[in-house]
Amino acid sequence: MKREHWVKGIESFRNVTFKKHEREYRELVKKGQSPRALFIGCSDSRVLPNLITSTGPGDLFVFRNVGNFVPPYKPDNDYHATASAIEYAAFELSVEEIIVCGHSDCGACKALYEDHSAHEHEMIHTIKWLELGRPAKELALHTVGDGDRADLLEATEKFSVIFQLQNLLTYPNVRKRVMEGSLYLHGWYYRLESGEVEYFDPESQEFLPLERDES
Ligand code: ZN
């Protein structure tokens, strides 16, 4: 049975982790959730928001999609999963922070440089979705060039985070709350190979290590 290989992990969670935090978890059911931040990350199986921030239940409202992209505000009659998560977090849950977290070795950013025309049918939604990474690709090619592939990819991944932050500001309620100072936006870059997180510093326009301020 396909179910079998999940049983061990689920039992272990229930008998060890859940048991250890049982009171906290029950309290969260009684009080309801009131997460501090909306975390928009990539669906990549190696990017685990709670793991990399050492957070637990109730701390983060998480939305993950291919490439951690944020489509611009588009109030039509279609189904918009990312937009709905943003709206719900910013309006209903009144989160104080939104984190857009890109990462190294991102398949979505790599895919921006691949030709998918042979799989147009099987990848129809992905091909469309990847358009959200195009401005980052263009800027990376313009500033870094295609001489060093690793540099090009890292630049694409990082520029993309900045473009997605800009897209976040197209949401009227996000923009309003950012302007009035009740909502703060973070752009992060997670390095799979070292576990380090860098943040986008709007002043220097650079990604800097996210670490304790020693001063
Ligand atoms: Zn990714």
Boltz pocket constraint, residues with backbone or C-beta under 6 A from the ligand:
constraints:
  - pocket:
      binder: B
      contacts: [[A, 42], [A, 43], [A, 44], [A, 65], [A, 66], [A, 67], [A, 68], [A, 103], [A, 104], [A, 105], [A, 106], [A, 107], [A, 108], [A, 109]]
      max_distance: 6.0
